[in-house]
């Protein structure tokens, strides 16, 4: 029997889409058209059933656990992707910009102290957001290459499993051909019962192959979802670094002279215009970044669902 314990290999490891080879029903080629010498070379159904059964057991013992091990690593990596603190910091900074009362700076006197406290709260919010952004960028820089290696492992193991599913499907098709040929011949009752039993076993093995195929399809969904989320996280880092933090710096540059002047005099309306515009620009960027985080969180939840589905499908194949 063919040895199916060779290592995984997949020439199309970087492909995003793989042509689906599975048929919804077991293929039954038109074997009636075959020449007599071809029928003589047909392998018996019992031998084919033994091969398919051994292949299924090998998949359950080795290939499926290896694929599931990659899933576990991907699931563990998600634990370090929490975005809630960053989202909270964005909302707090947005609230701090909204609370900034330029009228208090114009009034002077005791109210100028309130304006100064608002400026301090804003500075604290900017510092917190900057620190969280640095953590996110550093984490992405470290984890992204590792995640890509895990995606490659996922593709390779899935491809290796699919190759064996394809082989099993071919053997089942040949088994169907042999059984159909035998049914057309006059058979003793004992032989007929043996044919029926082999057909029943074929249906059961077909269902197990289908379960393994669904596992591979789920692995592909996990891979695509992971790649999409990686792109969205990179876009979020870009938004924070190139738009939000520069907008924070612009507001700070316009606000600092006002805070300094408010300590000893009332501010005049014309000197507030640039700071008010900078605040609005920052609020726009903060809203955009918060919306990106919401989309990321939805994607993370979808990936968690896909990983859970993949785990459940692996259990169905292995019977664990």
Secondary structure as UniProt FT lines:
FT   TURN            11..14
FT   HELIX           31..33
FT   HELIX           36..40
FT   HELIX           45..58
FT   HELIX           59..63
FT   HELIX           64..78
FT   TURN            79..80
FT   HELIX           84..99
FT   HELIX           102..107
FT   HELIX           110..183
FT   HELIX           189..239
FT   HELIX           240..244
FT   HELIX           245..262
FT   TURN            263..264
FT   HELIX           269..272
FT   HELIX           273..318
//
